Amino acid sequence: MFGNMFGKKPPHKGGPMLTEPTIGSALSGGPNRGTQSFSKVFRWRLPDGQTREPTSVEIAGTFTHWQKIPMTRDGVLDAWHVTLHHLPGNKTHHYMFFVDGKPAYDKNCDGLAIPNGPQEEQFALVTDKGPRVFMLFAQTK
């Protein structure tokens, strides 16, 4: 609200994306000279009306080579979160949240995408338009 009054854009709805210079990417295991990467905070909250807390909340995506990363419960924010670093910039990433091992919806995603190959298909949510994964538009400056 105040950001608009002072001519500033509001923060990205899915959490902050911070640009960082990249010398090497820890996720890719190799040098990434000359490319940009960023850090992103991912958050997941219980759907409205749901009170039973899950045992585990995880995220996986193209930026983790579809390896699940555990998220931490934050009682103050009433959410689970994780900050991932060295995400390759200037490309669209696919990802999913997993709640107790099952794909879960992210109401803050940038959009839905058709899964790209069998690895993504195994994690996709079933929608009225077919299986879908979430998109993250990775932009760096």
N, C-alpha and C positions, 0 to 999 in steps of 0.2 A: 504494500500500500504506500509506504513512505518513499520507496524507490521510484515510483512513478511520479511523485510530486517533485522530486529533485532531478528528473530527467534521466534516471538510471533504470536499466532493465532489471526486472525481478530475477532472483536466482533461478537456475534451471530446476524444473519441477522434480527431477529425480535425485537431486542433491548436487553438490558442487562438483564441477569438473575443473581441475587445475592443470594448466599446461606445465610441462617440465622438459628440460633438455634431456636428451637420451644419448648416453655414450654406449650403453649395452642394456639389453632387456633381460631381466631375470626370468621372465616367463618363457622367452624364446630360447634362452640358453646361449645366445650368440650376440655378436656385435650388431648394433643397429645404428651405426654412425650416419649422420646426416638426416635422420628421420626424427619426427617429434612423437612424443608420447604424452599421456596425461594420467592423472589420478582421478578416481571416481568413488564417491561414497554411494553404496547401494543400501537401501532400507526396505524392510518389509514389515507390515503391520497386520495384525489379525483383521479379517474382514468384519465389517459392521455386524453387530449382533452375535459374533462368535466370542466365547469367553474361555474355551478350553485351550490352554497354551500347548503348542507342539513340543515334542521332545527335541527336535532338531530343525534348524532352518539353514539351508545351504544355497549357494549360487554356483553355476557353471556356465561357461560360454566359450565362444571362439577365442576369447582372450585368456582362457585358462586351459585351452585344448580339451574342453569339456570334462576337466577334472573338477569334482565338487570341492568347494571351499566353504568351511563352516562360518556362519554368521553369529555374532555375539548379541545377547539380549541386553537391552538398555532400558532399565525400569523407569528412568526419568522421561525418556522420549516415548516409552511404551512401544518399542520397535526393536527389531533385530537389524544389525548393520555390519558392514565390513567395508573397509577402504582398500581398493585395489590400485596398485601402482604400475607404471610402465605399460599401460594399455596403448597399443599402436594407434596413432592419430590419423585423421583424414580418411577414415573408412567406416563402414557400417558393420557393427558387431551383432551377433545373435547370442542370446543368453536365456536362461531359465532360472527361476527360484524353485527350490525343492523343500517342501514342508513334510517332515516325517517320511522323506524319501519319494514323495509324489510331486509332480509338477504343480506349481501354484501360480495364480494370476498376479501380475504386477500392474496395479492401476496407474503407475507413474512411468510406464515404458513409453518409448518414442513411437511405437507402432507394432504391428504384428507382421511377421514374415513367414513365407512358406519355408519349411525346413529344407536345408541344403544337404542332402545325402542321408544315408542310414544312421549316422551318428547323431545328427540333430533330430531325425524322425523318432528315435526311441525316447526322446525327452519332450516331445511336443504336446501341447494341450489340444484337446479336441474342441473345435469351434463349429458353428453352423456352416462355416465356409471351408471346413477341413482342418487338418492339423496345422498348428501355428507355433512359432517361437517368438520371443520378444526381440525388438530391435533397439540398439543404442547407436545413435548417430555420433560418432567420435569426431569432434572437430577441434582442431588446435589452431592457434594463431601464430 
